[in-house]
């Protein structure tokens, strides 16, 4: 039995436990997780029906038939041509799988055109979100997932080493040029693409937590927030370092960087099974609060990482979600001084039996 079939059987058990008739998935991380098939959404119906009991089935355009036969474990693939009505096939499959009534769970990312089509085709069904059963499965990573995340982290570490090696040569580059260099180095170290748009926020742009990159030239003494990742076997890395390539940094920068680094270490040290996500957030936040920068730490301490860059668990103030072995998430406190600079340090960690494993190990200092 493949890992994808095993996951699907676990999903079906959870569907039964929840009293749901089944799930209907759309091209998304949830579909990839169960079927091992990746595709971007399009205007055509491409749906995976997962009944609480019995075998799953695809409804897909005929042009996907060979791919689905080769790339997924699901044996029941029903196809339609562009001249045929997919809703008739949806109704037929739903009838065969016992999914014309009861509660059906759909992907939270499913386009409205398809949810509306399903409602019209299956008027006796009620609807909820598939994450109710899939998020608890996806939140704990298996060995293969952890290996992919480690490899993606190693590629990000190596790319960050290359960025540091630029030294004074980075002065005069635009943020965009540095971002392009990062993407090139991630690929050179075995990554596939970037896991999100590269952030290279220099000087005052670093005080904007989600500034990506623009045409500002990096100046000597500029703190540069470098936040990036790549994918290995569909799993992403996500790492942030704040560096100064040449010259003296602005007044107060070194002290702020020390505070953020201490906060990040405190949060990592707090991670272990049974600790709540809120307690990890508090470990970072208390250090920054004590240093007088609490109002400048404007986001949560972290987010889960898996097939999606942002998923459960969220490391946020007040969360009573208990950490479990196999969970993977970022630890990324930051301080942002508008008009001056920002500092963020981020690693991914995997919860182990008695603590955690960092999935990043590049230099966390500020000197390039």
ZALUMTOR-793721 format. One line per 2 residues: their letters; for each residue x, y, z of C-alpha. Coordinates in nm, 3 decimals. Example, Ala and Ser with C-alpha at 12.3 -4.5 7.8 and 13.67 -1.06 7.14 Angstrom:
# ZALUMTOR-793721
AS	1.230:-0.450:0.780 | 1.367:-0.106:0.714
This chain:
# ZALUMTOR-793721
XX	0.000:0.000:0.000 | 0.145:0.338:-0.101
XX	0.181:0.622:0.147 | -0.094:0.807:-0.042
XX	-0.339:0.517:-0.011 | -0.255:0.487:0.358
XX	-0.330:0.857:0.404 | -0.659:0.818:0.217
XX	-0.764:0.526:0.437 | -0.683:0.734:0.746
XX	-0.889:1.017:0.598 | -1.181:0.780:0.542
XX	-1.168:0.668:0.903 | -1.183:1.030:1.013
XX	-1.477:1.089:0.779 | -1.660:0.801:0.944
XX	-1.571:0.928:1.290 | -1.710:1.271:1.195
XX	-2.028:1.123:1.052 | -1.955:1.269:0.707
XX	-2.055:1.095:0.387 | -1.732:1.187:0.211
XX	-1.505:1.458:0.078 | -1.473:1.627:-0.259
XX	-1.127:1.761:-0.331 | -1.005:2.010:-0.590
XX	-0.647:2.065:-0.721 | -0.485:2.167:-0.395
XX	-0.240:2.047:-0.130 | -0.517:1.830:0.015
XX	-0.559:1.646:-0.315 | -0.181:1.612:-0.350
XX	-0.158:1.474:0.003 | -0.408:1.194:-0.063
XX	-0.360:1.117:-0.431 | 0.003:1.208:-0.499
XX	-0.111:1.418:-0.795 | -0.026:1.785:-0.834
XX	-0.203:2.022:-1.070 | -0.301:2.385:-1.076
XX	-0.674:2.468:-1.087 | -0.836:2.546:-1.420
XX	-1.183:2.612:-1.555 | -1.244:2.238:-1.602
XX	-1.389:2.005:-1.339 | -1.104:1.802:-1.185
XX	-1.239:1.653:-0.864 | -1.146:1.365:-0.635
XX	-1.442:1.201:-0.461 | -1.346:1.027:-0.136
XX	-1.639:0.838:0.019 | -1.628:0.747:0.386
XX	-1.646:0.385:0.271 | -1.532:0.235:-0.059
XX	-1.292:0.343:-0.328 | -1.219:0.703:-0.426
XX	-1.276:0.822:-0.781 | -1.153:1.104:-1.001
XX	-1.377:1.306:-1.231 | -1.138:1.467:-1.476
XX	-1.102:1.602:-1.827 | -1.001:1.334:-2.077
XX	-0.673:1.513:-2.141 | -0.560:1.412:-1.786
XX	-0.640:1.041:-1.822 | -0.287:0.920:-1.894
XX	-0.132:1.140:-1.624 | -0.375:1.018:-1.361
XX	-0.319:0.656:-1.459 | 0.058:0.699:-1.426
XX	0.090:0.941:-1.134 | -0.175:0.843:-0.881
XX	-0.275:0.527:-0.698 | -0.646:0.594:-0.755
XX	-0.771:0.332:-1.001 | -1.120:0.472:-1.067
XX	-1.073:0.758:-1.313 | -1.383:0.888:-1.494
XX	-1.316:1.129:-1.777 | -1.519:1.357:-2.001
XX	-1.438:1.542:-2.321 | -1.474:1.914:-2.375
XX	-1.795:1.851:-2.566 | -1.953:1.660:-2.274
XX	-2.124:1.783:-1.959 | -1.904:1.720:-1.652
XX	-2.195:1.779:-1.414 | -2.371:1.469:-1.544
XX	-2.059:1.265:-1.469 | -2.034:1.426:-1.124
XX	-2.393:1.322:-1.051 | -2.324:0.967:-1.174
XX	-2.012:0.923:-0.961 | -2.178:1.076:-0.656
XX	-2.470:0.833:-0.692 | -2.237:0.533:-0.721
XX	-2.029:0.642:-0.421 | -2.326:0.721:-0.197
XX	-2.253:1.092:-0.194 | -2.583:1.241:-0.309
XX	-2.685:1.326:0.047 | -2.537:1.364:0.393
XX	-2.248:1.591:0.480 | -1.983:1.640:0.214
XX	-1.653:1.810:0.294 | -1.496:2.030:0.026
XX	-1.157:2.190:-0.011 | -1.149:2.535:0.149
XX	-0.967:2.660:-0.160 | -1.222:2.522:-0.407
XX	-1.329:2.790:-0.652 | -1.682:2.922:-0.609
XX	-1.779:2.807:-0.960 | -1.721:2.444:-0.856
XX	-1.879:2.466:-0.510 | -2.185:2.622:-0.670
XX	-2.189:2.349:-0.935 | -2.174:2.081:-0.666
XX	-2.457:2.243:-0.470 | -2.675:2.249:-0.780
XX	-2.588:1.893:-0.884 | -2.621:1.749:-0.529
XX	-2.906:1.954:-0.373 | -2.969:1.707:-0.088
XX	-2.615:1.726:0.050 | -2.495:1.953:0.327
XX	-2.150:2.107:0.320 | -1.849:2.165:0.544
XX	-1.472:2.202:0.498 | -1.233:1.915:0.429
XX	-0.971:2.065:0.659 | -1.185:1.944:0.948
XX	-1.055:1.591:0.877 | -0.739:1.655:0.673
XX	-0.565:1.921:0.884 | -0.519:1.680:1.180
XX	-0.359:1.429:0.940 | -0.132:1.678:0.765
XX	-0.014:1.855:1.079 | 0.220:1.569:1.180
XX	0.484:1.496:0.921 | 0.603:1.144:0.842
XX	0.965:1.048:0.781 | 0.952:1.111:0.405
XX	0.802:1.455:0.458 | 1.063:1.542:0.719
XX	1.343:1.430:0.488 | 1.211:1.656:0.210
XX	1.182:1.949:0.452 | 1.539:1.890:0.573
XX	1.669:1.891:0.214 | 1.480:2.209:0.135
XX	1.628:2.366:0.450 | 1.978:2.262:0.347
XX	1.929:2.429:0.008 | 1.818:2.750:0.179
XX	2.116:2.734:0.416 | 2.357:2.696:0.126
XX	2.194:2.980:-0.066 | 2.220:3.206:0.240
XX	2.589:3.123:0.267 | 2.627:3.235:-0.094
XX	2.442:3.558:-0.018 | 2.678:3.632:0.270
XX	2.976:3.563:0.047 | 2.873:3.857:-0.172
XX	3.003:4.084:0.102 | 3.065:4.436:-0.021
XX	2.972:4.329:-0.376 | 2.607:4.339:-0.268
XX	2.631:4.716:-0.216 | 2.484:4.883:-0.523
XX	2.269:4.584:-0.616 | 1.897:4.647:-0.621
XX	1.672:4.442:-0.397 | 1.534:4.282:-0.712
XX	1.879:4.183:-0.833 | 1.958:4.029:-0.496
XX	1.626:3.840:-0.502 | 1.711:3.704:-0.848
XX	2.051:3.596:-0.718 | 1.884:3.414:-0.428
XX	1.651:3.228:-0.665 | 1.946:3.126:-0.881
XX	2.142:2.995:-0.583 | 1.843:2.800:-0.447
XX	1.819:2.619:-0.780 | 2.195:2.560:-0.786
XX	2.166:2.385:-0.450 | 1.895:2.147:-0.562
XX	1.575:2.337:-0.497 | 1.277:2.361:-0.727
XX	1.163:2.718:-0.768 | 1.099:2.948:-0.475
XX	0.846:2.856:-0.208 | 0.719:3.217:-0.198
XX	0.828:3.548:-0.346 | 1.177:3.626:-0.219
XX	1.198:3.903:0.040 | 1.510:4.121:0.029
XX	1.404:4.430:0.222 | 1.689:4.679:0.258
XX	1.718:4.972:0.498 | 1.374:5.119:0.577
XX	1.206:4.858:0.355 | 1.311:4.595:0.607
XX	1.067:4.754:0.852 | 0.781:4.634:0.629
XX	0.745:4.267:0.728 | 0.609:4.152:0.391
XX	0.792:4.390:0.161 | 0.925:4.162:-0.112
XX	1.177:4.345:-0.330 | 1.193:4.655:-0.544
XX	1.438:4.879:-0.723 | 1.595:5.034:-0.414
XX	1.974:4.999:-0.423 | 2.141:4.842:-0.121
XX	2.365:5.093:0.051 | 2.665:5.038:0.277
XX	2.539:4.990:0.632 | 2.188:4.886:0.528
XX	2.036:4.601:0.727 | 1.881:4.368:0.469
XX	1.605:4.126:0.569 | 1.651:3.814:0.353
XX	1.351:3.579:0.375 | 1.326:3.295:0.125
XX	1.288:2.924:0.059 | 1.265:2.660:-0.210
XX	1.092:2.327:-0.255 | 1.222:1.969:-0.255
XX	0.973:1.696:-0.346 | 0.696:1.959:-0.309
XX	0.795:2.053:0.050 | 0.922:2.407:0.119
XX	1.188:2.576:0.324 | 1.141:2.916:0.488
XX	1.436:3.095:0.645 | 1.511:3.456:0.737
XX	1.840:3.625:0.818 | 1.907:3.997:0.860
XX	2.252:4.098:0.736 | 2.467:4.404:0.674
XX	2.699:4.359:0.375 | 2.942:4.648:0.435
XX	2.974:4.963:0.640 | 2.846:5.046:0.986
XX	2.483:4.963:1.060 | 2.250:5.235:1.192
XX	2.250:5.330:1.559 | 2.064:5.076:1.769
XX	2.067:4.802:1.509 | 2.310:4.572:1.688
XX	2.109:4.591:2.010 | 1.784:4.513:1.828
XX	1.945:4.223:1.644 | 2.070:4.082:1.976
XX	1.718:4.105:2.121 | 1.558:3.929:1.824
XX	1.822:3.657:1.827 | 1.768:3.600:2.199
XX	1.392:3.591:2.148 | 1.422:3.338:1.870
XX	1.645:3.115:2.081 | 1.405:3.139:2.375
XX	1.115:3.028:2.157 | 1.312:2.737:2.008
XX	1.416:2.629:2.357 | 1.048:2.624:2.462
XX	0.943:2.378:2.191 | 0.856:2.025:2.300
XX	0.549:1.800:2.294 | 0.271:1.914:2.525
XX	0.376:2.280:2.526 | 0.114:2.504:2.369
XX	0.170:2.717:2.061 | 0.079:3.017:2.275
XX	0.357:2.936:2.522 | 0.614:2.930:2.241
XX	0.487:3.267:2.120 | 0.508:3.401:2.474
XX	0.868:3.283:2.511 | 0.972:3.502:2.216
XX	0.741:3.790:2.298 | 0.851:3.819:2.659
XX	1.212:3.883:2.555 | 1.111:4.151:2.307
XX	0.865:4.307:2.553 | 1.132:4.323:2.823
XX	1.364:4.507:2.584 | 1.095:4.769:2.517
XX	1.010:4.666:2.160 | 0.681:4.486:2.222
XX	0.481:4.727:2.005 | 0.727:4.669:1.720
XX	0.673:4.291:1.714 | 0.361:4.303:1.500
XX	0.302:3.943:1.391 | 0.273:3.592:1.533
XX	0.590:3.400:1.617 | 0.537:3.131:1.356
XX	0.326:2.920:1.125 | 0.314:2.556:1.030
XX	0.492:2.442:0.714 | 0.417:2.140:0.497
XX	0.277:2.115:0.148 | 0.171:2.474:0.213
XX	0.408:2.742:0.339 | 0.140:2.856:0.585
XX	-0.067:2.584:0.753 | -0.140:2.444:1.100
XX	-0.014:2.488:1.367 | -0.001:2.865:1.405
XX	0.234:2.987:1.679 | 0.024:3.276:1.798
XX	-0.047:3.447:2.129 | -0.315:3.276:2.336
XX	-0.327:2.954:2.131 | -0.391:2.647:2.346
XX	-0.295:2.410:2.063 | -0.058:2.155:2.215
XX	0.250:2.068:2.013 | 0.292:1.710:1.896
XX	0.591:1.515:1.771 | 0.619:1.555:1.393
XX	0.477:1.906:1.374 | 0.689:2.149:1.173
XX	0.665:2.527:1.201 | 0.862:2.847:1.175
XX	1.003:3.043:1.468 | 1.045:3.399:1.341
XX	1.023:3.687:1.587 | 1.092:4.031:1.448
XX	1.124:4.398:1.542 | 1.032:4.666:1.289
XX	1.117:5.034:1.329 | 0.929:5.228:1.057
XX	1.151:5.451:0.846 | 1.466:5.294:0.993
XX	1.513:4.917:0.963 | 1.371:4.579:1.053
XX	1.521:4.264:1.202 | 1.379:3.913:1.166
XX	1.546:3.577:1.229 | 1.362:3.262:1.124
XX	1.421:2.889:1.126 | 1.191:2.594:1.075
XX	1.178:2.343:1.360 | 1.040:1.990:1.379
XX	0.899:1.877:1.713 | 1.080:1.568:1.842
XX	1.004:1.334:2.133 | 1.180:1.559:2.383
XX	1.231:1.896:2.213 | 1.284:2.001:1.856
XX	1.519:1.978:1.560 | 1.615:2.294:1.372
XX	1.583:2.243:0.999 | 1.808:2.543:0.929
XX	2.161:2.593:1.051 | 2.311:2.885:0.860
XX	2.485:3.169:1.046 | 2.232:3.378:1.239
XX	2.467:3.676:1.291 | 2.427:4.007:1.108
XX	2.774:4.047:0.956 | 2.807:3.925:0.598
